[in-house]
Amino acid sequence: MGILGWVVIGALAGWIASILTRNNAHMGAIANIVVGIIGGFIGGLVMNLIGGLGITGFNLWSLFVAVIGATILLVIINLIKRR
C-alpha cells in the first residue's frame, strides 16, 4: 500500500475513532490522519499479538484494524489528558 493509501485509510480511521471517542470537535483533518496512521501500526501490532492479520492492503479489514488502533490511541491520550 502506497503513501496515498496510508493517508486515506489514516484519515478515515482517525475520523471514525474520533467520533467513537467523542474527540471529533477537537480534531482537524491533519490530526485525524496522524492518529489514523499511528492507529494502523497499533492495530496491526495488537492483531498480530492475538493471532490475527494486521494491515493487509487497501480494504475494509485494514480500515477496521486501523480504527481499533486509533481508538486505543485516543483512549490513552484522553486518560493522560484527564490527569
C-alpha positions as CSV (number, residue, x, y, z in Angstrom):
1,M,0.0,0.0,0.0
2,G,1.4,3.3,-1.0
3,I,1.6,6.6,0.9
4,L,-1.7,7.8,-0.6
5,G,-3.4,4.6,0.6
6,W,-2.0,5.2,4.2
7,V,-3.2,8.8,4.1
8,V,-6.7,7.8,3.0
9,I,-7.0,4.8,5.4
10,G,-5.5,7.0,8.2
11,A,-7.9,9.9,7.6
12,L,-11.0,7.6,7.6
13,A,-9.7,5.6,10.7
14,G,-8.8,8.7,12.6
15,W,-12.1,10.3,11.8
16,I,-14.2,7.2,12.9
17,A,-12.1,6.8,16.0
18,S,-12.5,10.5,17.0
19,I,-16.3,10.1,16.6
20,L,-16.2,6.9,18.8
21,T,-14.2,8.6,21.5
22,R,-16.1,11.9,21.2
23,N,-13.0,13.9,20.2
24,N,-14.3,14.9,16.8
25,A,-14.9,18.5,17.7
26,H,-11.3,18.9,18.9
27,M,-9.5,17.3,16.0
28,G,-8.8,18.6,12.5
29,A,-8.1,16.7,9.3
30,I,-4.3,16.5,9.9
31,A,-4.8,15.2,13.4
32,N,-7.2,12.6,12.1
33,I,-4.7,11.4,9.5
34,V,-1.8,11.2,12.0
35,V,-4.0,9.4,14.6
36,G,-5.2,7.0,11.9
37,I,-1.8,6.2,10.6
38,I,-0.4,5.6,14.1
39,G,-3.5,3.7,14.9
40,G,-2.8,1.4,11.9
41,F,0.5,0.5,13.4
42,I,-1.0,0.0,16.9
43,G,-3.9,-2.0,15.5
44,G,-1.6,-4.2,13.4
45,L,0.6,-4.9,16.4
46,V,-2.5,-5.8,18.5
47,M,-3.9,-8.0,15.9
48,N,-0.6,-9.8,15.4
49,L,-0.3,-10.3,19.1
50,I,-3.7,-12.0,19.3
51,G,-3.0,-14.1,16.2
52,G,-5.0,-12.2,13.6
53,L,-4.0,-10.4,10.4
54,G,-2.8,-6.8,10.6
55,I,-3.0,-4.3,7.8
56,T,-3.4,-6.3,4.6
57,G,-3.7,-3.6,2.0
58,F,-6.4,-1.1,0.9
59,N,-9.5,-2.8,2.1
60,L,-12.2,-2.9,4.8
61,W,-10.2,-5.2,7.1
62,S,-7.3,-2.8,7.1
63,L,-9.7,0.1,7.9
64,F,-11.2,-1.9,10.8
65,V,-7.7,-2.7,12.2
66,A,-6.7,1.0,11.9
67,V,-9.9,2.1,13.6
68,I,-9.2,-0.3,16.5
69,G,-5.7,1.0,16.9
70,A,-6.7,4.7,16.6
71,T,-9.4,4.2,19.2
72,I,-6.9,2.6,21.5
73,L,-4.5,5.6,20.9
74,L,-7.2,8.2,21.6
75,V,-8.4,6.5,24.7
76,I,-4.9,6.5,26.1
77,I,-4.5,10.2,25.1
78,N,-7.8,11.0,26.8
79,L,-6.7,9.2,30.0
80,I,-3.4,11.2,30.0
81,K,-5.2,14.5,29.4
82,R,-7.6,13.9,32.3
83,R,-4.7,13.7,34.8
